[in-house]
Amino acid sequence: MPFIELESLEKTFTVRRKAGLFRRERREVRAVDGISFGVERGEMVGYIGPNGAGKSTTIKMLTGILTPTGGRLRVAGIDPSRERTRLAQRIGVVFGQRTTLWWDLPLKDSYRLMHRMYRIPDARYRENLDRCVELLELGELLDVPVRQLSLGQRMRGDIAAALLHDPEVLYLDEPTIGLDVVSKARVREFLRALNTAQGTTVLLTTHDLTDIEQLCSRVMVIDHGRLMYDGELAGLHAVGESERLLVVDLERELPPIDVPGARFVRAEGPRQWLAFPATSSAAPLVAEVAANHPLLDLSVREPDIETVIAKMYGGTRDERRESLM
Ligand SMILES: Nc1ncnc2c1ncn2[C@@H]1O[C@H](COP(=O)(O)OP(=O)(O)OP(=O)(O)O)[C@@H](O)[C@H]1O
């Protein structure tokens, strides 16, 4: 049996809204509309989709915060909404947009409280804390109140907090949102190491396809509460014929770069944008551009999730929306 198992999982919300002066209309929102998948122990899976697709609702059911209105769900053999407390000992959750840390307390006091709340044996707590402090470089931050931490520091603090009780599965909801490039790289590196060393199962929700590319061998795409794709990221790019962008900073303004395998998109002074298929490697293209042009800098941008998904269906998301109405 997979470690995480969903079978035709559903969640419907009933919302009331005003439909005139005295009348209220009841409307059903199918946030999760019959999703089935299995995740094996030790897998690192991306769970992506446009805003309002149903990602957070799924995660909330996986943690037991929300009760499904249909279907079946098991995490480590446990029914989350029935045995939420027992499950809490085995899972860790990090929400990028919210903190589980105590705002006014120094970081280390939040950890002490977690120690007691989760009844973590002393030796294990020490060991886990030391490891997280070292790998997430938290040493100098332990005495700082959480409200004084930068977003990247707070995120690292939150990830440590979620791991002190040795969870077997970690849910991460937008763990790199708003972080600068260096902080993103640190968080990704840590998660990769955690997965390799501890075998922690990770389910990752993100709007940043680079997170997926660097961390997950498998990605699931959800839209309108349904699973639209389950497979490798490369396969998703192939289905959507998506393109990555090479942003080239030249020493001076030059005519459009013309290299095989890429398409000139636009120029702004000495900066040029070239598009190339997301399924091919950037390395030969970078080598070719660097060999024949005076370069200052280069970067590769992943397509955004909305574009990839829209292309997957053919046509734009708005066109598709209209066809659904
Ligand atoms: N408590 C609730 N009551 C009513 N509707 C809800 C509730 N929570 C979520 N929804 C609706 O369910 C749908 C799915 O929402 P959900 O938050 O799961 O999406 P999401 O994929 O996490 O989006 P985002 O990327 O914006 O966080 C949306 O239409 C949302 O408005």
The ligand as an SDF file (V2000), in Angstrom:
LIG
                    3D

 31 33  0  0  0  0  0  0  0  0999 V2000
  -13.3410   27.3360    3.5020 N   0  0  0  0  0  0  0  0  0  0  0  0
  -13.7610   27.4870    2.2480 C   0  0  0  0  0  0  0  0  0  0  0  0
  -15.0250   27.8240    1.9780 N   0  0  0  0  0  0  0  0  0  0  0  0
  -15.4780   27.9770    0.7160 C   0  0  0  0  0  0  0  0  0  0  0  0
  -14.7140   27.8040   -0.3850 N   0  0  0  0  0  0  0  0  0  0  0  0
  -13.4240   27.4760   -0.2020 C   0  0  0  0  0  0  0  0  0  0  0  0
  -12.8750   27.3020    1.1250 C   0  0  0  0  0  0  0  0  0  0  0  0
  -11.5580   26.9710    0.9900 N   0  0  0  0  0  0  0  0  0  0  0  0
  -11.3120   26.9430   -0.3390 C   0  0  0  0  0  0  0  0  0  0  0  0
  -12.4100   27.2550   -1.0600 N   0  0  0  0  0  0  0  0  0  0  0  0
  -12.5310   27.2860   -2.5300 C   0  0  0  0  0  0  0  0  0  0  0  0
  -12.0580   26.0590   -3.0400 O   0  0  0  0  0  0  0  0  0  0  0  0
  -11.3080   26.2350   -4.2180 C   0  0  0  0  0  0  0  0  0  0  0  0
   -9.9070   25.6540   -4.0460 C   0  0  0  0  0  0  0  0  0  0  0  0
   -9.1660   26.4280   -3.1060 O   0  0  0  0  0  0  0  0  0  0  0  0
   -7.6980   26.0820   -2.6020 P   0  0  0  0  0  0  0  0  0  0  0  0
   -7.3430   27.0790   -1.5560 O   0  0  0  0  0  0  0  0  0  0  0  0
   -7.6170   24.6520   -2.2520 O   0  0  0  0  0  0  0  0  0  0  0  0
   -6.8460   26.3370   -3.9270 O   0  0  0  0  0  0  0  0  0  0  0  0
   -5.2630   26.4140   -4.1250 P   0  0  0  0  0  0  0  0  0  0  0  0
   -4.9880   25.5400   -5.2920 O   0  0  0  0  0  0  0  0  0  0  0  0
   -4.5700   26.1100   -2.8620 O   0  0  0  0  0  0  0  0  0  0  0  0
   -5.0530   27.9260   -4.5340 O   0  0  0  0  0  0  0  0  0  0  0  0
   -3.8400   28.9570   -4.1880 P   0  0  0  0  0  0  0  0  0  0  0  0
   -2.7050   28.5750   -5.0860 O   0  0  0  0  0  0  0  0  0  0  0  0
   -4.4540   30.2710   -4.5500 O   0  0  0  0  0  0  0  0  0  0  0  0
   -3.5460   28.8020   -2.7220 O   0  0  0  0  0  0  0  0  0  0  0  0
  -11.3350   27.7170   -4.5050 C   0  0  0  0  0  0  0  0  0  0  0  0
  -12.3760   27.9740   -5.4050 O   0  0  0  0  0  0  0  0  0  0  0  0
  -11.6250   28.3320   -3.1520 C   0  0  0  0  0  0  0  0  0  0  0  0
  -12.3080   29.5500   -3.2920 O   0  0  0  0  0  0  0  0  0  0  0  0
  1  2  1  0
  2  3  1  0
  2  7  2  0
  3  4  2  0
  4  5  1  0
  5  6  2  0
  6  7  1  0
  6 10  1  0
  7  8  1  0
  8  9  2  0
  9 10  1  0
 10 11  1  0
 11 12  1  0
 11 30  1  0
 12 13  1  0
 13 14  1  0
 13 28  1  0
 14 15  1  0
 15 16  1  0
 16 17  2  0
 16 18  1  0
 16 19  1  0
 19 20  1  0
 20 21  2  0
 20 22  1  0
 20 23  1  0
 23 24  1  0
 24 25  2  0
 24 26  1  0
 24 27  1  0
 28 29  1  0
 28 30  1  0
 30 31  1  0
M  END
$$$$
